[in-house]
C-alpha cells in the first residue's frame, strides 16, 4: 500500500498522483499530523478516520470536485470529527540539496531551551537550528517524516535578502529534499523561497492534534520576512 511518505518522496522527484480528479486516502504516519495535500487534479487525505467517511463527505459538498478537499465545509467537518485544530492552508514547496557548505556564516544552536528550538519542537521532530547575523534557520521532520525548513529574520534587517540567503543555506545543510510550507498571502516569503530554488508542488492543510502523544507536531509555517 502506498504511504504518505511514498507520495511525498515521489512529489519531490516530480512524480505526482494522477491528474484524474480523484482523492486518495492514506493512514497518518503518526498521531500528531492529519490533513490534506492537494496536487494538480488529485488530493491526498491522510487520516486514521474511515476512508468511506472521507469520500461520503466530499460527495456531499456543493462545490467543484477538484476543490472539495480544501473546501472550508470539508475542513470544518474534518476538524469536528477528529477534534483537531488547523491554522491555515499553505503552499507546499520543495528543493533538492546543494553541494558544499552554506554561503553564509551559521552557528548551530545547542541550547534545547532556546525559544525558537522549543517552539519548533512542538511541531516537528529531530530539530536542528542555526543562527546567522539577524536571523534563525530551523530544520526538522514534520508531515510524513519529511524534512522541513523555516526561518526567522529580525525586524531591523529585513528587505536585505537575508531570508533568501537563509533558505538557500538550508539546502547546503541537508542530503535529501527539503520542504517548506508558506501561506500564499505571504508574498515576500513565496518570493524568497522561489528565488532560492524551491518549487511549488501543491497545497496543504494540516490538522494538529490538540493533545499530542509525542513531542513535535505538524509543520510550522515556514514564512520568511526579509
Long-range contacts (C-beta under 8 A, 24 or more apart in sequence): 1-26, 2-26, 3-27, 3-29, 3-144, 4-28, 4-29, 4-44, 4-46, 4-143, 4-144, 5-29, 5-144, 5-145, 5-146, 7-37, 7-44, 7-144, 8-37, 8-143, 8-144, 8-146, 8-179, 9-177, 11-39, 11-92, 11-94, 11-201, 11-202, 12-94, 12-96, 12-146, 12-177, 12-179, 12-201, 16-40, 16-42, 16-201, 17-42, 17-44, 18-42, 21-65, 21-66, 23-54, 23-55, 23-58, 23-68, 23-69, 25-51, 25-54, 25-55, 29-143, 29-144, 29-145, 30-214, 31-209, 31-212, 31-213, 31-214, 32-208, 32-209, 32-212, 32-213, 32-214, 32-216, 32-217, 32-218, 33-142, 33-143, 33-144, 33-206, 33-207, 33-208, 33-209, 33-217, 33-218, 33-219, 34-78, 34-82, 34-84, 34-206, 34-207, 34-209, 35-86, 35-143, 35-204, 35-205, 35-206, 35-207, 35-218, 36-69, 36-70, 36-75, 36-78, 36-204, 36-205, 37-92, 37-202, 37-203, 37-204, 38-69, 38-70, 38-202, 38-203, 38-204, 39-201, 39-202, 40-202, 41-66, 43-68, 43-69, 43-70, 45-69, 46-143, 46-144, 47-78, 47-82, 47-207, 49-78, 49-81, 49-82, 53-81, 70-203, 70-205, 75-205, 78-207, 79-207, 82-207, 83-210, 84-207, 84-208, 84-209, 84-210, 85-207, 85-208, 85-210, 86-205, 86-206, 86-207, 86-208, 87-206, 87-208, 87-221, 88-183, 88-205, 88-221, 89-183, 89-184, 89-203, 89-204, 89-205, 90-181, 90-182, 90-183, 90-184, 90-203, 90-204, 90-205, 90-206, 90-219, 90-221, 90-222, 91-181, 91-182, 91-183, 91-184, 91-190, 91-200, 91-202, 91-203, 92-179, 92-180, 92-181, 92-200, 92-201, 92-202, 92-203, 92-204, 93-179, 93-180, 93-181, 93-182, 93-193, 93-194, 93-198, 93-199, 93-200, 93-201, 94-177, 94-178, 94-179, 94-180, 94-198, 94-199, 94-201, 95-171, 95-177, 95-178, 95-180, 95-193, 95-196, 95-197, 95-198, 95-199, 96-171, 96-177, 96-178, 96-197, 97-171, 97-172, 97-174, 97-175, 97-176, 97-177, 97-178, 98-168, 98-171, 98-172, 98-197, 99-172, 100-172, 101-172, 102-168, 102-169, 102-170, 102-172, 102-173, 103-165, 103-168, 103-169, 103-172, 104-132, 104-165, 104-166, 104-169, 105-132, 105-133, 106-130, 106-131, 106-132, 106-137, 106-169, 106-173, 107-131, 107-132, 109-136, 116-152, 119-220, 120-150, 120-220, 121-215, 121-216, 122-212, 122-215, 122-216, 122-217, 123-216, 123-217, 123-218, 123-219, 123-220, 124-148, 124-216, 124-217, 124-219, 124-220, 125-214, 125-215, 125-216, 128-173, 130-173, 132-162, 132-165, 132-166, 132-169, 133-157, 134-162, 135-162, 135-163, 135-166, 137-166, 137-167, 137-169, 137-170, 137-173, 139-170, 139-173, 139-174, 139-178, 140-216, 141-216, 142-179, 142-216, 142-218, 142-219, 142-220, 143-179, 143-204, 143-206, 143-218, 143-219, 146-177, 146-179, 147-174, 147-176, 147-177, 147-178, 147-179, 148-178, 148-179, 148-180, 148-181, 148-219, 148-220, 148-222, 149-178, 149-179, 149-180, 149-222, 150-180, 150-220, 150-221, 150-222, 150-223, 151-222, 151-224, 152-225, 153-224, 153-225, 153-226, 155-225, 158-225, 158-226, 159-226, 160-226, 161-226, 162-226, 163-188, 163-189, 163-192, 163-224, 163-225, 163-226, 164-192, 164-193, 164-195, 164-196, 164-224, 164-226, 166-224, 167-192, 167-193, 167-196, 167-198, 167-224, 168-196, 168-197, 171-196, 171-197, 179-219, 180-222, 181-206, 181-219, 181-220, 181-221, 181-222, 182-221, 182-222, 182-223, 182-224, 183-221, 183-223, 186-221, 186-223, 186-224, 188-224, 188-225, 188-226, 189-222, 189-223, 189-224, 189-225, 192-224, 192-226, 193-222, 193-224
